[in-house]
């Protein structure tokens, strides 16, 4: 553990569901000691989200809670503040995910934490941020995918807008939050000061619209939906071969010429309407049907082998069983088996960051609700008598 980048960092995790827990999980992967505070009666909501379950434990909870310890505290009880104060003094970072009204109701604002530890790094994730007209509204991934414009550019042109197949707004916000926290830790090391981080699902998702957002800000035109096609690159989409769907991603004009060579279609290679990517984008309505007809004559394995031999980016559209069966993932130890105290042997994906000097293996399975309550209370110097009182009064589970 001592060789991991954040081995000397302690994180107090007051988050639930996905965006916050994913952020704190990544910090845990990087070596931080993450203490997850949960509601004693039900815990993180995702403990109940399923199926699938393994011996009563939720796959959804597993996905965002490895490398943490759990303490179950009833934050609605006034005496819980005694425990939070002690935990805060021992923490470098506090991460939460609440709209402003809930922070104020629980009296868990930045000011409260800073009154206990002046240099604390306090981060909050919310739907719309802690300032502005929507500061008291909750935000959920599908709402944010819709409000951010992401759904308006996802899906087939003549069908309803579609969300991305995972809660991508939550995942993106988690990544931005980790970047913010690590940067704040670096700054504090150099300037000995804490800070507050106010990340919103809406802004993090819209910031991730990349070229689509940039194009809109340039021309003020509402972008179309292109399904599996690309608005600025052609051909760059899903096609169907004789036996299976595949992806062709022609990123430059040299790759286009190589594609025509593989297909033995010199007429397409020489056609001035398709000589550059800009012209192929303009003339996509003529070109794509021509290519689609040609690809239907090929077996996908033969086609992809020829394209790869000629340096043309391409690949299968795989199912999850096919993707997780890729030998490369085994070579790179992407899936790790470990023992869970209730569910037995479980498999989880590891952190994809690859350092030269240390492996970010999973060193703790996702915790049971309140599994480490006594251990954590003892570490922050509560006496055995105080700990027993917390349990007797049902402040802690």
Buried (B, 14 or more C-beta within 10 A) or exposed (E): EEEBBBEEBBBBBBBBBBBBBBBBBBBBBBBBBBBBBBBBEEBBBBBEBBEEBBEEBBBBBBBBBBBBBBBBBBBEBEEBBEBBBBBBEBBBBBBBBBBBEBBEEBEBBBEBBBEBBEEBBBBBBBBBBBEEEBBBBBBBBEBBBBBBBBBBBBBEEEEEBBBBEEBBBBBBBBBBBBBBBBEBBEBBEEEEEBBBBBBBBBBBBBEBBEEBBEBBEEEEEEBEBBBEBBBEBBBBBEBEBEEBBBBBBBEEBEBBBBBBBBBEBEEBBEBEEBBEBEBBBBBBEEBBEBBEEBBEEBEBEEBBEBBEEBEBEBEBBBEEEEEBEEEEEEEEEBEBEBEBEEBEEBEBEBBEEEEEEBEBEBEBBBBBBBBBBBEBBBBBEBEEEBBEBBBEEEBBB
